[in-house]
Amino acid sequence: MRKILYLGPLILFVIIAIYFAAPILDGKDPRILPSAMIEKPIPNLDLPPLVRTKPGIDNQSLTGNVRLVNFFSSWCGPCRTEHEFLMKIKETKLVPIYGINYKDKKNAAQQWLSDLGDPYEKIGRDIDGRTAIDWGVYGVPETYIIDRNGFIQYRHVGPLSQRVFDDKLAPVLTALRKQEND
Amino acid sequence: MIAELGHYALVLALLVALVQTTVPLFGAAKNDFALMGVAQPAATAQFLSILFAFAALTYSYVTSDFSVINVAENSHSLKPLLYKISGVWGNHEGSMILWVLILALFGFAVARFGVHLPPTLKARVLSVQGSIGVAFLGFILLTSNPFLRLDPAPIDGRDLNPLLQDPGLAFHPPMLYLGYVGFSMAFSFAVAALIEGKVDPAWARWVRPWTLAAWTALTAGITLGSWWAYYELGWGGWWYWDPVENASFMPWLSGTALLHSAVVVEKRDALKSWTILLAILTFALSLMGTFLVRSGVLTSVHAFAVDPERGLYILAILVVFIGGALTIFALRAPTMKLGGLFQPISREGGLVMNNLLLSVATATVFIGTLYPLFLDATTDQKVSVGPPFFNATFVPVMIPLVLLMAIGPMLAWKRGDLPAAMSRLWFAVLVSLGLGVFIFWVNADEPFTPVIGFALAGWLAAGTLKEFGDRVGLFREKLSQSLARARRLPRSTYGMTLAHLGLAIFICGAVADSAWRTEVVINAKESDKASIAGFDALLEKVERQQGPNYQLERATIVIKKDGEYITTIFPERRFYPVQQMPTTEAAIHTTFLADIYVSLGEGGKNQGWTLRLWYNPLIPWIWAGCLIMVFGGLISLSDRRLRVGAPFKKIEPKKSKHSGLENA
């Protein structure tokens, strides 16, 4: 009996090790959106505009063709990191980006765009963070790929960069465009 | 060339570590002194090779050799020298080199100073230590080689994450690793003892200094990390129960338990298999920290670049070493002789309770940290466990622990007298009640938690001081006699007293800050004012300046109270162009009782700047308490009985009769 007691720690450890191994062996990335949101239509939204020259965002404006939706804030450091790359996407016309300005001061966000450039087609203000909750946003910045029917196809948490784009987003975009042409 | 030499030195270290693992182990089994003797020069050679590799990498950083990928990705020619050096361990590959360097340093120290260890034990300890070296050197060479070249070499590097360019964080990783890796020593001793099949008080005497050294360094490392988070991240908080923070806190908790249970083995020859198990688990938690930070299994703000291959490799190391050690434990521990018996009410009983509570505390942190992982694996649900969970589970375990901390040291070994101990604690009861009532009175409308917190802290501080006073016969004998007695007390007694007092001070700081912190956020233009906790802050001006590798906005803020000038502080907002990243450098005015903490946000001359002001009562006590704990650890470490090189003296069994006066 006493011997079995001494086996306890080993058994417990083996169970924990299996739990540790599972996500790695599955190739799971904790930053990938839970399957619950993927291939679901975007939640209802109707957001007021941030700048006078561009309209806000509602469900209508997010359907039609493949696009990115990017949650950002002027107070968020990593957003600044990815901003340069967003500008590059805009210049090279890779894919249109729609911005959702998350829990931000209007002045600060406008200043941010005039300082760093405006990579967005349309920008909506998510003043109280309600929309972000509906989308299940972990934290800014976060970027979603929406297909032409307004369904969420991919989610990336954290700043975008050339490498992230090439490795993760580009394959999804290519696949979606191929479907469109079929 | 230098980088290639460093690479070569790592390969050499791996080969030497292989020899260190196999030959002495075989020698110990055959009782062959020549083969066992190989361990010593091998440990020295392994340490020197890794030291050379570390120096080579540092050289590449200092000379900004961007043909080395690791340097190009993490350094920049304009970076100040301190951060060029700290950049060596500010990334995954370099930090692993530091990891094995410290591992080899501990092995070297045992080889060099453990002259009085029985030869077979020493050979086996160094062999186990060497095998950990083999695993991690292999890991570095196969998946994380920092000496790989880049062709063509870029003109300049990508710079270190600006948040890490900070003096607090320059020294945080080395201290933390000294702690993490230091527990490898306790692990090696535990496994060697299991192989030998013998654990005795002498064994505990050899293990304790290493555990104490690791504990002290880990305490310092966690404190530095928390202090850095406090002033650099600009959120005004100091602990977030983030997975990575928890990863360093778990080995601290179980290491603290180990420190106390080793005392029981040393003094009473009891709790032997439990102590062995704790030594294995503490190192397991240290390894798990390394795994969690580098595998991407959990998301955290300060995780390293994520790589599944590396994660799997470290997991394999974890499974081989901890699984292996626990297997030997299951086979060997039941055959070990049971040690001395004791009554539940005794010093041993108190230390068993201490271990039980610390283990439960470790388990709560473990469950809170890993619950998201377990849930995700079984149900695909995503959750994050935050401070409310830890406040609701961890804190209640700490309350009985703190209550016990004042009583335990008053109990005699073997059979204690609880009423007698309690009657010595009336002073602590008075202080505790007094402090509680005082806080209740000044804090009438607020939640009740600070009342409990301060009452506990008062109880602990007064109980600890009373115990020390009784030891030196304060107020019972003449002052000169008391002083003479105080001089004769072992240093480890001072260590314990200081560490326990440090915790009391820490509790005051933590409780006060969480209950009474106030925060004000305003949008201020030049010559605007804000007031917080009775202080007035005037934003005098904001200037643009140029730093060595960043641009900055620097605000001048004058703090006054009732119209009287207190101080001028300068919060900064920096922008690092290479990484395109802003950082905030909060300005902090520290007084004995509180911090005034100001951070400068986004803004401009016309629309004003966002200013965040915090009034953090007693927060300096958090760092002060932790520093006192570290200091206690250092004092205790300098105790002659624990000194690593001290001539070996046989333990006198008679001594334990008076051990009511000995330290815990």
Interface residues (C-beta under 8 A of the other chain):
Chain A: R2 K3 Y6 L7 P9 L10 F13 V14 I16 A17 Y19 F20 A21 A22 P23 I24 L25 G27 K28 D29 P30 R31 P34 S35 S74 W75 G77 R80 T81 H83 E84 K105 N107 A108 Q111 W112 Y138 V157
Chain B: S273 L277 I280 L281 A284 F291 S295 G296 V297 L298 T299 V306 P308 G311 L312 L315 L318 V319 I322 G323 L326 T327 F329 A330 A333 P334 L370 L373 F374 D376 A377 D380 Q381 K382 N523 Q579 Q580 M581 P582 T583 G601 E602 G603 G604 Q607 T610
